[in-house]
């Protein structure tokens, strides 16, 4: 049984690599058939230089879509074979430019018949298939340039794992979790302050009994995230979003966004118009999350926290 048929489309990369290796192996022999001393992997660089232009390695890398180290390695191999030469740019002595050697220029003339024959053969093969592989590759490259495969799989992973996340209202049984999750991240970056202890040691009197709320995120039934909505008195803001924490073992599952979104929805239900929060720019993932939730930076607010160096607000419409 063909293993790729058994595995299915998740083996796309491996199957394309097998096809690529097969074509590259045959291309090696095709070059020999026409008396061309060229490695298949050198061809993009050779073709770029075959029109008579001299180019820097950076320019070549950009135009053929390879990394600069990869092109540098190929150029060194081609120099050893005498196909290209490296010289100083006459207009800028700090730059080296690459050009075809006399041997390389001779190969340019010899390879024309190979181009013609190979093009005919490729067209014949394409005409015998139901799908146009060339156009399909172009479509795939376009789509993956818009959003690469890693990002697509990451989003899908978060989407799947989000189905196992449940956001619930705080209950007394989660008091220790509310404190421990917050202590964990605060102690990792800063130090616990007096205002932290007020909220974490007394969530009922400091948050809930004053009109605030606490939400808990469960992942497969286990509490892994918390977030509070603290009622603000004598302020232009209705609530402060505070004490958001997600267990390190549950990070990467979109829990921060889900519980943040849920706490904002709670504020909407309570007819809030503006929400405030305080943070520190060293917490880059958190700041990115707040921006994703719709918060914008504000200045000039008084804060009880030493660690606070950024203040943000969300205007609810």
C-alpha positions as CSV (number, residue, x, y, z in Angstrom):
1,X,0.0,0.0,0.0
2,X,1.3,3.5,-0.9
3,X,2.0,5.1,2.5
4,X,1.0,8.5,1.3
5,X,-2.5,7.3,0.3
6,X,-2.7,5.7,3.8
7,X,-1.6,8.8,5.6
8,X,-3.6,11.2,3.5
9,X,-3.2,14.9,2.9
10,X,-1.3,15.6,6.1
11,X,1.7,14.1,4.3
12,X,1.5,16.8,1.6
13,X,5.0,18.1,2.4
14,X,6.6,14.7,2.4
15,X,4.9,13.8,-0.9
16,X,6.0,17.0,-2.6
17,X,9.5,16.4,-1.3
18,X,9.5,13.0,-2.9
19,X,8.3,14.4,-6.2
20,X,10.8,17.2,-5.9
21,X,13.7,14.8,-5.2
22,X,12.6,12.6,-8.2
23,X,12.5,15.6,-10.5
24,X,15.9,17.0,-9.2
25,X,17.5,13.6,-9.7
26,X,16.3,13.4,-13.3
27,X,17.2,17.0,-13.9
28,X,20.8,16.2,-13.0
29,X,20.9,13.6,-15.7
30,X,19.1,15.9,-18.2
31,X,21.9,18.5,-17.7
32,X,24.5,15.7,-18.4
33,X,22.5,14.7,-21.5
34,X,23.1,18.2,-23.0
35,X,26.7,18.4,-21.7
36,X,25.9,21.1,-19.1
37,X,27.9,20.9,-15.9
38,X,25.2,22.3,-13.7
39,X,23.6,21.2,-10.4
40,X,19.8,21.5,-10.4
41,X,19.9,23.6,-7.2
42,X,22.2,26.1,-9.0
43,X,19.7,26.8,-11.8
44,X,17.8,29.7,-10.3
45,X,21.0,31.6,-9.6
46,X,22.4,30.7,-13.0
47,X,19.3,31.8,-14.8
48,X,19.2,35.1,-12.9
49,X,22.8,35.9,-14.1
50,X,22.3,34.5,-17.6
51,X,20.8,37.7,-19.0
52,X,24.1,39.5,-18.6
53,X,23.4,41.4,-15.4
54,X,25.7,41.5,-12.4
55,X,23.9,41.2,-9.1
56,X,24.7,41.1,-5.4
57,X,23.9,38.0,-3.4
58,X,21.2,40.0,-1.5
59,X,19.5,40.9,-4.8
60,X,19.7,37.3,-6.1
61,X,18.2,36.0,-2.8
62,X,15.3,38.4,-3.0
63,X,14.5,37.8,-6.6
64,X,14.6,34.0,-6.4
65,X,12.9,33.8,-3.0
66,X,15.8,32.0,-1.2
67,X,17.6,32.9,2.0
68,X,20.8,34.9,1.7
69,X,22.9,32.1,3.4
70,X,21.5,29.6,0.9
71,X,22.4,31.7,-2.1
72,X,25.9,32.4,-0.6
73,X,26.5,28.7,-0.3
74,X,25.3,28.1,-3.9
75,X,27.5,30.9,-5.2
76,X,30.6,29.5,-3.5
77,X,29.9,26.1,-5.1
78,X,29.5,27.7,-8.5
79,X,32.7,29.8,-8.1
80,X,34.6,26.6,-7.3
81,X,33.2,25.1,-10.5
82,X,34.3,28.2,-12.5
83,X,30.7,29.1,-13.5
84,X,30.5,32.5,-11.8
85,X,33.0,35.0,-10.5
86,X,32.8,37.4,-7.6
87,X,34.2,41.0,-7.8
88,X,34.0,44.4,-6.2
89,X,31.2,46.7,-7.3
90,X,32.9,49.6,-9.1
91,X,30.3,52.1,-7.7
92,X,30.6,50.8,-4.2
93,X,33.8,49.0,-3.2
94,X,32.1,47.7,0.0
95,X,29.8,45.5,-2.0
96,X,30.7,42.3,-3.9
97,X,28.8,41.4,-7.1
98,X,28.3,38.1,-8.8
99,X,28.5,37.6,-12.6
100,X,28.8,34.6,-15.0
101,X,32.4,33.7,-15.9
102,X,33.4,32.9,-19.5
103,X,32.6,29.3,-18.8
104,X,29.2,30.3,-17.5
105,X,28.5,32.4,-20.6
106,X,29.3,29.5,-22.8
107,X,26.8,27.3,-20.9
108,X,24.2,30.0,-21.5
109,X,24.4,29.4,-25.2
110,X,24.6,25.6,-24.9
111,X,21.6,25.4,-22.7
112,X,19.1,27.0,-25.1
113,X,18.3,23.6,-26.8
114,X,17.7,22.0,-23.4
115,X,15.2,24.8,-22.5
116,X,13.3,24.1,-25.6
117,X,13.1,20.4,-25.3
118,X,12.3,20.4,-21.6
119,X,9.6,22.9,-22.1
120,X,7.9,20.7,-24.7
121,X,8.1,17.7,-22.5
122,X,6.7,19.5,-19.5
123,X,3.8,20.8,-21.6
124,X,3.2,17.2,-22.8
125,X,3.0,15.9,-19.3
126,X,0.7,18.7,-18.1
127,X,-1.6,18.0,-21.1
128,X,-1.9,14.4,-19.8
129,X,-3.1,15.4,-16.3
130,X,-6.5,16.4,-15.1
131,X,-5.0,19.2,-13.0
132,X,-2.6,21.8,-14.1
133,X,0.2,21.4,-11.5
134,X,2.0,24.6,-12.5
135,X,-1.1,26.8,-11.9
136,X,-1.9,24.8,-8.7
137,X,1.6,25.5,-7.3
138,X,1.2,29.2,-8.1
139,X,-2.2,29.2,-6.3
140,X,-0.7,27.5,-3.3
141,X,2.3,29.9,-3.2
142,X,-0.1,32.8,-3.3
143,X,-2.3,31.5,-0.5
144,X,0.6,30.6,1.8
145,X,2.2,34.0,1.2
146,X,-1.0,35.5,2.5
147,X,-1.1,33.3,5.5
148,X,1.5,30.6,6.0
149,X,0.8,27.0,6.9
150,X,2.1,27.3,10.5
151,X,-0.2,30.2,11.2
152,X,-3.1,28.3,9.7
153,X,-2.4,25.2,11.8
154,X,-1.9,27.3,14.9
155,X,-5.3,29.0,14.4
156,X,-7.0,25.6,13.8
157,X,-5.3,24.2,17.0
158,X,-6.6,27.1,19.0
159,X,-10.1,26.8,17.5
160,X,-10.2,23.0,18.3
161,X,-8.9,23.5,21.9
162,X,-11.3,26.4,22.4
163,X,-14.2,24.0,22.2
164,X,-12.9,22.4,25.5
165,X,-12.8,25.8,27.2
166,X,-15.8,26.8,29.4
167,X,-16.0,30.2,31.1
168,X,-18.0,30.2,34.3
169,X,-18.7,32.6,37.2
170,X,-16.5,32.5,40.2
171,X,-17.4,30.3,43.1
172,X,-15.7,30.0,46.5
173,X,-14.0,26.7,45.5
174,X,-11.9,28.7,43.0
175,X,-10.5,31.2,45.6
176,X,-7.1,29.5,45.9
177,X,-6.9,29.2,42.1
178,X,-7.7,32.9,41.7
179,X,-4.8,33.8,44.0
180,X,-2.2,31.2,42.9
181,X,-2.5,31.9,39.2
182,X,-2.0,35.6,39.8
183,X,0.8,35.2,42.3
184,X,2.5,32.9,39.8
185,X,2.8,35.5,36.9
186,X,3.3,38.6,39.1
187,X,6.2,36.9,41.0
188,X,7.7,35.8,37.7
189,X,8.1,39.3,36.5
190,X,7.6,41.7,39.4
191,X,6.9,41.7,43.1
192,X,3.6,41.3,44.9
193,X,2.2,44.7,46.0
194,X,-0.3,45.8,48.7
195,X,-3.1,46.2,46.1
196,X,-2.5,42.7,44.9
197,X,-3.0,41.2,48.3
198,X,-6.2,43.3,48.8
199,X,-7.8,41.8,45.8
200,X,-6.4,38.2,45.9
201,X,-6.8,37.6,49.7
202,X,-10.3,39.1,49.8
203,X,-12.0,38.6,46.4
204,X,-15.5,38.6,48.0
205,X,-15.2,41.9,49.9
206,X,-12.8,43.7,47.5
207,X,-14.4,42.7,44.2
208,X,-17.7,40.8,44.4
209,X,-19.5,42.7,47.2
210,X,-18.7,46.0,45.5
211,X,-20.5,45.1,42.3
212,X,-17.6,43.5,40.5
213,X,-17.3,40.0,39.0
214,X,-14.7,37.3,38.6
215,X,-14.8,34.7,35.8
216,X,-13.0,31.4,35.7
217,X,-11.8,29.5,32.6
218,X,-12.0,25.7,32.7
219,X,-10.1,23.6,30.2
220,X,-11.5,20.1,30.2
221,X,-13.0,20.8,33.6
222,X,-9.7,22.1,35.2
223,X,-9.5,25.8,36.3
224,X,-6.7,27.3,34.2
225,X,-7.6,31.0,33.9
226,X,-9.1,33.8,35.8
227,X,-10.1,37.5,35.2
228,X,-11.8,40.1,37.4
229,X,-14.0,43.0,36.6
230,X,-13.6,45.5,39.5
231,X,-16.2,48.2,40.0
232,X,-14.7,51.7,39.9
233,X,-16.2,54.5,42.0
234,X,-15.9,58.2,41.4
235,X,-14.3,57.6,38.0
236,X,-15.0,58.1,34.3
237,X,-14.7,54.3,34.0
238,X,-17.3,51.8,35.1
239,X,-15.0,48.9,35.6
240,X,-11.4,47.9,35.7
241,X,-10.3,44.7,34.0
242,X,-7.8,43.2,36.4
243,X,-6.2,40.1,37.7
244,X,-6.2,38.3,34.4
245,X,-4.0,35.2,34.6
246,X,-3.7,32.0,32.6
247,X,-1.8,28.9,33.8
248,X,1.5,28.4,31.8
249,X,0.4,24.8,31.1
250,X,-2.7,26.1,29.3
251,X,-1.1,29.0,27.3
252,X,-1.4,28.9,23.6
253,X,-5.0,27.6,23.7
254,X,-6.7,31.0,23.2
255,X,-7.8,31.1,26.8
256,X,-6.7,34.6,27.5
257,X,-8.7,36.0,24.6
258,X,-11.8,33.9,25.5
259,X,-11.9,34.9,29.1
260,X,-11.1,38.6,28.2
261,X,-13.9,38.6,25.7
262,X,-16.3,37.0,28.3
263,X,-15.4,39.7,30.9
264,X,-16.1,42.4,28.3
265,X,-19.4,40.8,27.5
266,X,-20.2,40.8,31.2
267,X,-19.5,44.5,31.4
268,X,-21.8,45.1,28.4
269,X,-24.6,43.2,30.1
270,X,-24.1,45.6,33.1
271,X,-24.5,48.6,30.7
272,X,-20.8,49.7,31.1
273,X,-19.6,52.3,28.7
274,X,-15.8,52.3,29.5
275,X,-13.4,49.8,30.9
276,X,-9.9,50.5,32.2
277,X,-6.8,48.4,32.8
278,X,-3.2,48.7,33.9
279,X,-0.3,46.6,32.8
280,X,3.4,46.7,31.9
281,X,5.0,46.8,28.4
282,X,7.3,43.9,29.4
283,X,4.3,41.7,29.1
284,X,4.2,41.8,25.3
285,X,1.7,38.9,24.8
286,X,-0.7,40.5,27.3
287,X,-0.4,43.9,25.6
288,X,-1.1,42.3,22.2
289,X,-4.1,40.6,23.7
290,X,-5.5,43.8,25.1
291,X,-5.1,45.5,21.7
292,X,-6.9,42.5,20.1
293,X,-9.7,42.9,22.6
294,X,-10.1,46.5,21.5
295,X,-8.2,48.4,24.2
296,X,-6.3,51.6,23.4
297,X,-3.5,53.3,25.3
298,X,-4.3,56.3,27.6
299,X,-2.1,58.5,29.8
300,X,-2.2,60.5,32.9
301,X,-4.1,58.2,35.3
302,X,-3.2,57.7,38.9
303,X,-2.1,54.1,39.7
304,X,-1.4,52.3,43.0
305,X,1.0,49.9,41.3
306,X,4.7,50.4,41.0
307,X,4.9,48.0,38.0
308,X,2.3,49.9,35.9
309,X,3.8,51.7,32.9
310,X,0.9,51.5,30.5
311,X,-2.8,52.3,31.0
312,X,-5.5,51.3,28.5
313,X,-9.2,51.8,28.0
314,X,-12.0,50.2,26.0
315,X,-14.9,52.3,24.9
316,X,-18.0,50.1,24.6
317,X,-20.3,51.1,21.8
